[in-house]
Amino acid sequence: MEVTFLGTGTSQGVPVISCNCQVCQSKNLKDKRLRSSILISLETINVVVDAGPDFRQQMLINKVDQLDAILITHEHNDHVIGLDDIRPFNYINKAKILVFATSQVQEDLQKRFAYIFDENPYPGAPSIRFSTIINNQNINIAGSEFIPIKVHHGNLEVYGFRIGDFAYITDANRIDIEEKEKLKGVKKLVINALHRTPHHSHFNLEQAIEFIQEIGPEDAFLTHISHRMGSHQETTKELPNNIHLAYDGLRLRI
């Protein structure tokens, strides 16, 4: 299995529009962050987690020419608004794209993208087939098992996912004990770390490190990173040896 970080930024991305801070003005490509998403490449399938506003750009940059399914963590704009750009994969597959989402997220998407779900949709509109995420029920995609992990993003339920020794969690600030059990023995963990100060719906850096140390993976990677975190180069120097700042284009072999 290979995991590609398509984006590692927060909802505004980095650089932020009109910001003149050191991070936003950095020339280091690792400080250029599209909205958070990953590509999971298995033997015969490609699965994307979230399709935010940079989805088209992410597919082009990473030369993705096959997409079999999308897992949606939650309904916030920076995780779903790129769904219109799945259309080329509809043409390639000659089929609807399988989208896994909770019932709540499906209802939101049917309102936000009403034209997709019209009785007589506009010719060329994206074509989606929903499958419902239900907690404690594994997701099977072409024989590969994904374990949903429910986390809290303020008052909103969000889902992370585990496949084998890899787990991906974004937009969390609290995880219940029974859900943490699903991470037992994971070797590669991705977790959000927005910036350094407290936040009402995201782990900050200190909280993310504490969570990683509690779970105990071999390696952990921080994502959904704000420009307020600091530069990739300087922040990396502060981290424990097994904790890394993820960056756009980073690939993990698992």
Summary of the structure (lengths in Angstrom):
residues: 254
radius of gyration: 17.5
end to end distance: 5.3
largest distance: 55.5
contacts: 834
relative contact order: 0.17
helix: 27%
strand: 29%
